[in-house]
């Protein structure tokens, strides 16, 4: 790249930037012109000035080149003497620190304003101290335990009452008989007990089966 | 609703794990209004009845409609020709489903006892059939609740924004996303890594995952809560578990049809591919789907019918139940395919956008210049104008095809927990849709569990020996505790592989054998003429020649055919294989089962099928000695 005549700039200290303004803003997209470039250089200079040893960085030290239609371009930051470029590592860390400010200046985000070779720090997901699912689990678990305990205890109490009141009657059947007559309103069919059953008293074992 | 082993389906184009869904479940053996029932040996007690025939119908429908209708049938439809799969499906329904369902209901209504008692009445040598049904139900209950565990897990995780399976977690130094998640997708990552924490192979057992163990405990507590009072509690639960899935399906139908791209999926599904009709696998899969979907052979249907009035027209009910079951399957197919269409369109448009971005960046074109409509012509222009650069970029350009996105056929847990979640995360208000969906899965699964639980408890509570020592609540509690303890196996890191083993082999062959023996027992041991006259005396209607022909010839032949197909399939494939998740590559790989896993498979199949001959032999020996 020939920004400064005669001085070969170290291309590995240059970074490519890519903007997707129309993707981000749609109809409200602004045109990328020299004023926007000026703002960009100002933001980069601002980021470099935050680095302890580089407070003297000026806008004129930030150089842009190869601006395309995309919009994409290369930039490099030189030192005050304009002879060397600042090492890539410094520029990288400076941009990373101030990425949010730079994005906001252009109404873009990490995806629509890309610095190639400068990875962005991804926002950590919101991590509550107690995961939400455990809270929901705890609530449901307690409800189920309470309901189960209630049912079991009421069953035990019912059985104890039956045992005291009517000893000798099987509790389950007793409850069943009551509920049958109450629920259905029809007493159990007296013929039902033998309905469909084979009466063993009349058939011998051999006759009961159809011979194979 | 349940689906047979994936062996029978032999999936050709599986992107994700091809799980069949469990058999037997889907039962909601609904309850009589709080009535206890008498079982064999307690003939002095009156037998309770259903309050009205509607209850019986509702309970049979609940029993039959389950997870398989939702996640197995759409897959079969897609694999075997879309709209044209309905042809073998309906033919099998009429030829196999309705007759066998009617047979079981008729047996139950005639014998007026549960499965063990009913078959003992037909022939004491055949009480092994009832015991085999019990063993199958037990095996199913052990692994089936794990699905509810996962539904609970996803349900509890649906209350977050954003949904945890919609974004990849960050890697160590926060510069990018986790590697495994990048290679696979965020939904797959959440399923394999966060939910299952799956190990690379079945040999590496790993530890019990405490999160899954907690959810499994909760699931079993809910089941216990529903069955602990027996008929009293389950009766009320079933109204809820039977109706909620339909409500959610209707909501999803409306939402699904209004999604962008839904019509793509529907057109794809309903376009018949007539040549698939010539594929024998389509017919076999239709037969197996109908067979397992109705829950035959598990003993539940016999139990429900035993509480009927003798004069009840169970023929009508058998037809209605099977029609409702199949209609639900087709209905959920429509919902699933609109969701598929949405997901495929979304992925296709994403793919196009990626290509556009790649070209825009490589050639520094103006942002927004490339769109989907001018993509092809611009590509040609670039290829001619900058040939060298284009040839560099070309390998990275993916061929985006809507057809190939729609072709990814998935069934079982892969469909429910990976494909559906992927579609849901892209909908608006995704938390709401997620909660609704997993709640529906949970109620479908819970209903089945409650049914299976009752099918196990019935013989236990009726056995004089056990019920004299322990009250009903304690027996239920013990059963749930034992099942929960064994179920912890499935919460280990290799647990999902064991789940697949149980899912594919625990009930398939056994149920076929049980129903075959049932059919032969009724037609030839008890005597078809005798059964016919019994039914006529009982219901007042004459038995149609169609049923007689089906029971005596067609259905046994069909079942024998299915049986032979399954066996030959097992034998021909040689060693059985499974799909293992490879974390380094981000997709599944096929591996062979180790010998001890094969032994477990053999044991599963043998434990239920061997009951029939062993009990027959035992009865014979007992009789022989008694005569002496």
Interface residues (C-beta under 8 A of the other chain):
Chain A: X18 X19 X20 X21 X22 X23 X29 X68 X69 X70 X71 X72 X119 X120 X121 X122 X124 X125 X132 X133 X136 X137 X140 X141 X144 X145 X147 X148 X151 X152 X155 X156 X159 X172 X173 X175 X176 X177 X179 X180 X183 X184 X188 X189 X190 X192 X193 X194 X195 X196 X197 X198 X205 X209 X210 X212
Chain B: X32 X33 X34 X35 X36 X37 X43 X44 X45 X46 X47 X48 X49 X51 X110 X111 X112 X113 X121 X123 X153 X156 X157 X159 X160 X167 X169 X170 X174 X175 X176 X177 X214 X215 X218 X221 X222 X224 X225 X228 X229 X232 X233 X310 X360 X361 X364 X365 X366 X367 X368 X467 X471 X472 X473 X524 X525 X526 X527 X530 X538 X623
